[in-house]
């Protein structure tokens, strides 16, 4: 509510440290993020009846729908199709989303609970222990095998002098991230859950993307 930036990506100064010093000195990362953030908020329609708190929550709702959820849906669709699984996301029906958009926030968070309105609606259809159980977040892996795999992958990337991220990013910092299982980067990379192993995997993916598309970078 108070961050004045994308709610899942508030560690701007930490991200700046990932860049090679030559790039970091020429790229004002915060100004760019502020620009995209304010650009997105221009699309939000605030009602005359909205309180200051409701207006801010409406902005967060908009950002999540158009940025965060897009990432989750795209990732889910690709993983499902790759494995031949058909996934349905019924709550993403556009008519339902449009309707819920203008439900007062007090009703959305009915009884002060996340998904409060949905819980109330389902009381007559599901057992109480299901309706009011603690919310389970989108799954993430803590499996040591996964951490070991992505660490080995990134280590091999950093050993290759031709790897693009050796020139774009702060090599010493990346090596420190590997050595500490990601703990050298103190903030979640994306949202609240994406920490060390996911950051290491992301750096591997970034290098793969740079190698595949070979973009020309001019500053």
Secondary structure, DSSP 8 states (H G I E B T S, - for coil): --S-S-TT---HHHHHTTB-HHHHTT--HHHHHHHHHHHHHTT----TT--HHHHHHHHHHHHIIIIIHHHHHHHHHHHHHHTT-----GGG-HHHHHHHHTS-HHHHTGGG-TTHHHHHHGGGTS-HHHHTS----------HHHHHHHHHHHHHHHH-TT-THHHHB-HHHHHHHHHTTTTTS-S-SBTTTB-HHHHHHHHHHHHHHHHHH------
